[in-house]
């Protein structure tokens, strides 16, 4: 979902870095919904490219996503948007304690997005946690399955595979 962040390219980096990218209004949900609908109809899609180190959408390029049997819509707001939920065959909510979430975010943002630790901590305290409490946590009610993301990754993977297999068996048994 993050690649569908609203283009804020007109703002300087110092302002873009302080925006709340974890709130629903940060997502171009109409474009995302259009793409999910197109994909569900059997069409490949051209998804936006987002430069996370600069907090901006690359406006002159897109990434082609060829049609496959499975489309995963991943993001903290994936269950928040009512217009997306009807397209999900299986919805999974992954939980984890705040300290694990912060540690994972620090690793990702430092290694993949070249962000300074001070900015990561500021964002986490001022935008990430408040948005999680307001938008992410309430969306858990829309999940078919809730998994403990703080558990051992092997256990999480096994639970995920089991949930997918159970869903496939239900669909096949229709």
C-alpha positions in Angstrom: 0.0 0.0 0.0 2.9 2.4 0.7 3.6 2.7 -3.0 0.2 4.3 -3.3 1.1 7.2 -1.0 -0.4 10.5 -2.2 2.1 12.4 -4.2 3.5 15.3 -2.1 6.3 16.1 -4.5 5.6 19.8 -4.4 6.7 20.0 -0.7 10.3 20.2 0.3 11.9 17.1 1.9 11.9 18.6 5.3 8.1 19.0 5.2 7.5 15.7 3.5 9.4 13.8 6.2 7.1 15.2 8.9 3.8 14.1 7.3 1.7 11.3 8.7 2.1 8.5 6.1 0.2 6.1 8.4 -3.1 7.9 8.2 -5.8 7.0 5.6 -5.6 10.4 3.8 -2.0 9.6 3.0 -3.1 6.8 0.6 -4.4 7.4 -2.9 -7.1 4.9 -2.1 -9.0 5.6 -5.3 -6.1 4.6 -7.5 -5.4 1.6 -5.3 -9.1 0.5 -5.5 -9.1 1.0 -9.3 -6.0 -1.2 -9.6 -7.4 -3.9 -7.3 -10.7 -3.9 -9.3 -8.7 -4.0 -12.6 -6.6 -6.9 -11.3 -9.7 -8.8 -10.1 -11.1 -8.4 -13.6 -8.1 -10.1 -15.1 -6.0 -7.1 -16.1 -2.4 -6.4 -15.4 -1.8 -3.0 -13.7 0.8 -0.3 -13.6 1.6 0.5 -10.0 3.3 3.7 -8.8 6.9 3.7 -7.8 7.6 5.5 -4.5 11.0 6.7 -3.3 10.9 6.1 0.4 14.3 7.8 1.1 13.0 11.0 -0.4 9.3 10.7 0.6 8.0 11.2 -3.0 6.3 9.4 -5.8 8.4 8.9 -8.9 6.1 10.6 -11.4 7.6 9.6 -14.7 7.7 5.8 -14.1 5.5 2.9 -13.0 6.0 -0.8 -12.4 4.1 -3.3 -14.4 2.4 -6.0 -12.3 1.5 -8.9 -14.5 -1.6 -11.0 -13.7 -0.9 -13.9 -11.3 -3.3 -16.2 -9.5 -2.7 -14.3 -6.2 -2.6 -10.6 -5.4 -1.5 -9.6 -1.9 -2.6 -6.2 -0.7 -0.2 -5.5 2.2 -0.1 -2.5 4.5 -1.3 -1.3 7.9 -4.4 0.2 6.3 -5.3 -2.7 4.1 -8.4 -3.6 6.2 -9.3 0.0 6.9 -10.8 0.9 3.5 -14.3 -0.5 3.0 -14.1 -0.3 -0.7 -11.1 -2.8 -0.8 -12.4 -5.4 1.7 -14.9 -7.1 -0.7 -12.1 -8.0 -3.0 -10.1 -10.0 -0.4 -10.6 -13.7 -0.4 -8.6 -13.9 2.9 -7.7 -11.1 5.2 -5.0 -11.5 7.8 -4.2 -9.2 10.7 -0.7 -9.4 12.0 -0.1 -8.2 15.6 3.2 -7.4 17.4 4.1 -5.6 20.5 5.1 -1.9 20.1 8.8 -2.6 21.0 9.1 -5.2 18.2 7.3 -2.9 15.8 9.7 -0.1 16.6 12.8 -2.3 16.3 11.6 -3.7 12.9 10.9 -0.2 11.7 14.3 1.0 12.7 16.0 -1.8 10.9 13.9 -1.3 7.7 14.1 2.5 7.7 17.9 2.7 8.3 18.9 -0.1 5.9 16.3 0.3 3.1 15.3 4.0 3.3 18.4 5.7 4.6 16.6 7.5 7.4 18.3 8.8 10.5 17.4 7.2 13.8 16.1 10.5 15.3 13.6 10.8 12.5 12.5 7.2 12.8 11.8 7.6 16.5 10.0 11.0 16.0 7.8 9.5 13.3 7.1 6.4 15.4 6.0 8.4 18.5 4.2 11.2 16.7 2.5 9.6 13.7 2.9 5.8 13.6 1.6 4.9 17.1 -1.3 7.4 17.1 -2.3 6.2 13.6 -2.1 2.6 14.6 -4.3 3.2 17.6 -6.8 5.2 15.6 -7.0 3.2 12.3 -5.0 0.0 12.4 -6.2 -1.6 15.7 -9.9 -1.1 15.0 -9.6 -2.7 11.6 -8.8 -6.0 13.2 -12.5 -6.8 13.3 -12.4 -7.2 9.5 -9.7 -9.9 9.5 -10.5 -13.5 8.8 -7.4 -14.5 10.8 -5.2 -12.7 13.4 -1.7 -13.9 13.8 0.9 -13.1 16.4 3.7 -11.4 14.5 5.8 -11.2 17.7 6.1 -15.0 17.7 8.8 -17.0 16.1 8.8 -16.4 12.3 8.5 -20.2 11.6 5.3 -20.4 13.7 3.9 -17.3 11.9 4.7 -18.8 8.5 3.1 -22.1 9.5 -0.1 -20.3 10.7 -0.2 -18.3 7.5 0.2 -21.4 5.3 -2.5 -23.2 7.3 -4.9 -20.2 7.0 -4.4 -20.1 3.2 -4.8 -23.9 2.8 -8.0 -23.8 4.9 -9.4 -21.0 2.7 -8.5 -22.9 -0.4 -10.3 -25.9 0.9 -13.4 -23.9 1.7 -13.4 -22.3 -1.8 -12.8 -25.7 -3.5 -15.7 -27.2 -1.4 -18.3 -24.6 -2.6 
